[in-house]
Amino acid sequence: MVAFMMQSLLTYANGPVWKVSASGNGQFTTIQAAIDHIPDREHSFIHIEIEAGIYNEKLFIKKSNFDLVGEGIDKTIITQSIARDAWRCDHNDDWGVATVNVDSCSKVNFSNLTIQNSYGFENTAAVKISCALDSTQFKIVQPNGHQMAFRSFYATQLKFTNCHFKAFGGDTMSPWNTTNGMFYFKDCVMEGGVDFYCPRGWAYAENCTFISHTGPAAIWHDGSLHEDAKSVLVNCNFTGFDGFNLGRYHRDAQFYLISCHFATNMSGENIYQVKTTNTLSWPRRVYYFGCDGGQEKNKFYTNNLKAAKGNPKAGDINANWVFGDRWNPLLQN
């Protein structure tokens, strides 16, 4: 143990650095082993550096105050192949449904890596499987069904920088916490099917690229517990298959798209409300400013920011505006 601690306490201003290397050049050969070694109680911020390579791991995270840092956005790859419909045939909940599964924790940073669910890329046809938890005892699993690369439950203050979240199906990036979830994204790539970027709570994405492979909408939001909850996208790019739709919602949502860029083959349909039995507490809240692209004949994204509560100015909309004094992700290690 002493030898390990001497080896792990490498130079870093505010905490130890641990290295994951499948080839054995670090303290750990798997990412999960490094995460499991983090103390359960209060500890200094730990930096886990992950060597370039493909890590066929399903991660379970319940620890706080640490970094997962890869060697490059598409050099360090964490991957699994999971269809949610198949997973729920043997499990009563979603714990384990994603490549990276995050429960109750806070202040976790991800950077310079890819998190992938490869099911839809590897399986191009629907398959019929036995399904003990389905009333019919079988299920048809589609290649474009829900395939989560990242799924969080009660986590908050999660930060993602220069990351690639990749799936073919829906719900690729699912950070869910309507109570106090706060999620920050910068310089990330996200791709998938229906609602493949679907935060609940407060989310801020800057300089990100969204790629639609299939499905009726790319982005989705749930801010149903707090009027102030919002999903903000600044200087983001949207592209995908011909006629892809920008977004939708069926719970109380609040979208701000500032200086975003839409591919010319995107549909002319605005972010829309799905028919729902949910009771919505607030009127439609979808705001745009300074966006461009899309179909010339039907530009729905007219500047309407002045209609938002408080009449915010586009230049003031940043991470601090979204999270307020509850969290400054730029100061999170």
N, C-alpha and C positions, 0 to 999 in steps of 0.2 A: 504494500500500500504506500509506503514512504517513497519507494522508487517511482511508482506511478505518479504521485503528486509532484515530485521533482520534475518529472518529464512533462507533466501536463501544464505546469505553471510557466508557460512560455511568455514572452514579452507582450503585454497588452495593457493599455493604460488603466482599464477598469475591470479586469477580470482575467481568468485563465483562458488559454486557448487549447482545445483538444482537436485532434486530427483523426478523421475517419479515412481509412485506406483499405480497399478490398485486397490490395497486394501485400498488406502487412506493414506498411511504412508509417503507421500511426498508432495511437493508443487503442483504436477500435477498428474492427474489420467491417462492422455494420453500423448504419446510422441509428437503428433502434437501440443498440447496445450503448451508444453514447448518450442518447436521450434518457435511457433507464438509469444511467449512472448519475444524473443530475439530482442533487439532494431535494427531498420533498419540501423542506422548510426553507426559510430565507437564506439566500446565498448571493454572492457577487455575480454579476452578469457573466455568463459563460459563452464563449465563442467556439462553435463547432465548425471546423473547416472540413469540407468534404472533397476528397480528391476526384479528379475527372474520372468518369466511367459510368457504366449503367448499373444501377442498384435495383435489383428485383426485390423490392421490399414494400410491405404494407406497414405504414407507420401509425403508431398510436401515441398521442401526445396528451399528457396531463400535467406536464411540468411548465414552469414559468421562468421568465428572465433568461432567455438565451437566444443566440443566433444560430441559424443553419446557413452556412455560406459555401456555395459551390465554386468551382474554378471557372465557370462560364455558363451563360444562360442555356446553351445546348451542348455543353461538355459534361456537366454533372446531371445525370438523368435518373429520376426516381420513377419507377414504372410498375404498374400492375394491370391486369385485364379483368374487369369486374362489370357485370351487368346488374344493375340494381334490381331488376325484376327477378333475376335468378337468385340473387342474394337474399331477397325477402321471402323466398320460398322455404328457407331454412332458418331464418332469423326474424325475431319479432320487432327489431328496430334497425336503425341505420348505423349503429356503431360497428365500423368495419366495412362499410359500403364503398369507401373511397380509397384511393391510393394513400392519401394522408388524412388521418382522422384526428380531430382535435376536440378535446372536451373542455373542462373547466380550467382555464389558465389565462394568463395575461402576459403582455410584453414579450412576444415571441416574434423574431424577425426572420424572414426568408429572403435570400438574395443569390443571384448569379447561378440559377439552377432551373431545371425543367421538372415539373410534376405532371405525370401523364397517366391517363387511363386508356389503354390501347384496345379495349374490346371492340369498338366499332370499326377500327381500322383493320383488325384481324378477322372479323366475322362480317361478311357482306350479305348474308342471307338470314332470314328469320328461322329460328329453331324452336321446336316444341319440346318442352321438358316436363318431367314430373314435378309437381309442386305441392308438397304436403300442407302448406299453409293457405293454399287457395281452395275455394269451395268446390271448384271443378276438378281439383287434384292434378291439374296440368296448367301450363302457361306457355304462351307464344312470346319468345324473347326476340325483340327486333334489334337490328344493328344500329338503329338511330334512337334507341330508348335512353333512359337516364343512365349516365355513366359519369360518376363524380370523380374528378381528380383530387379535389380538396373539399372536405366537409367538416365544418366546425359546429359545435353545439352551443355551449355557454361561454365560449372564449371571448375576450375583448382585447383591444389594443394589439392587433395583429398587423404587421408591417411587411410589405412585399415589394422588393426592388429588383428590377432586371430579372424577372422570372417569366417562365413560359408555362402556362396551364393548358394542357392539350387533351382533348377528347373528341370523338366524332358525334356522340350523343349529347343529351341535355344535362343541365346542372353541373357543368364542368367545375366552376368555382362557386361553391356554396358556403359562404361564411354567414351562419345563421344565429342571430341573437337579437331579437327585437327589443329586449329590455335595455341593454347597455352595450351592444356590440359596436365597436369602432374599428374600421378596417381601412388601411392606407395602401395604395398601389401607385407605383411610379415606374415608368419604362418597362411595362410588362406586356406580354402577348397572351391573349386568351382566345381559345377557339373551341367550337363545339356545336351542339344542336340547340333545341328549344331552351330558352332562358339560361344560356350557358354562363352568364354572369348574373347572379341572383342574390345579392346581399340583403340581409335583414338588419335594420338598425341604421347606423351612420356609415357611409362609405365615400371615399374620395379616391378617384383615379385620375392620374395625370400622365400625359404622353404615352398612353397605352394603345395597343392595336387589338381590335376585336374582329374575329374571322368566323363567319357563319357557314357551317357545312350543310345544315338542314334545319327544318323546324319553322314555326310561325313567328318567332321573335328571338332577338339576340340578348337583350337585357331585360331585367325584371327587378322589382324592388318591393320590399315589405317594410313599411314604417308605421304599422297599425297601432303600436302602443304609445307613440309619442308624436305629437304634432310636428315637432322640430326634426324628427328623423328624416334623413334624406340620402339620396345617391347622387353624387356630383361627379361629372366627367369633364375634364378640362384638356383641350388640345389632344383629343383622342381620335383615332381613325377607325372607320367601320367599312368592312369589305365582306364579300361572300358570294354565294351562288346567285344566279340571276333571279331578281325579285325578292331577295331576302328582306324581312321586315326588321325595323329598328328595335322595337320593344313593346312590352305589354305589362299589365298588372291586373290582379283580381282581389288584392287587399289594398288598404290605404297605402299610397305610394307618393313619393315626391322626387322628381327628377330635375336636375339642372345640367344642361349640356352647353358648355361655353367653348367657343372656338373649336368646335369639332368638325371633322371632315368625313363626308359620306361618299362612298363609291357611286359612280353613275348608274350602276345596275341595281342599286337598292330600290325597293318599291317606294311608291309615293304615299304610303300609309303612315300616319303619325303614330307615336306611341299610343296604344289603345287599351281600353278597359275590356277585359273579358267578361262575358255574362257570368254573374256570380250570385250566390245566395248570401255572401258575406255582407254584413252591414258596414258601409263606409261612413266614417265620421266626418270626413272633409271632402270638399269638392275636388275636381280634377286639378292636379298641381304638376304640370309639365312645362318647363321653362327653357328657352333657348336664347343664346346671344352670340352673334358673330360666327355662326356655323356656315359651311359651304358644301357644295357638291350635290349629290342626289340627282333626281330627275328634273330637268329644266322646266318641264311643263307643270310640275306639281310640287313646289317647294313648301312643305308644311311647317318648316322650322323658322317662321318669322320671329324677329326679335320681340319677345314679350316679357323680358326679365322684370320690367317695371310693374308687372302684375303680381309678382311674388310678394309675400308678406314682408314688410319692412323696406320694400323698394331697394334691394341690394344693388350695388354697382358691380359690373363685371370684373373690374380690376381688384375688387376686394374679396372675390370668391377664391379662396385657397383652403388649404388644410386647416389652418387656424380658424377660419370662418365656419368650417363644418363642425369641428370638434370643440371649439371654444377653449375654456380653461380646464376642461376635463382631461385633455391629453394633447401633447405636442409631439407628433411622431418624429419630427426632425431632431428632437433631443433624446430620442430613445436609442441609445448606444448605436 
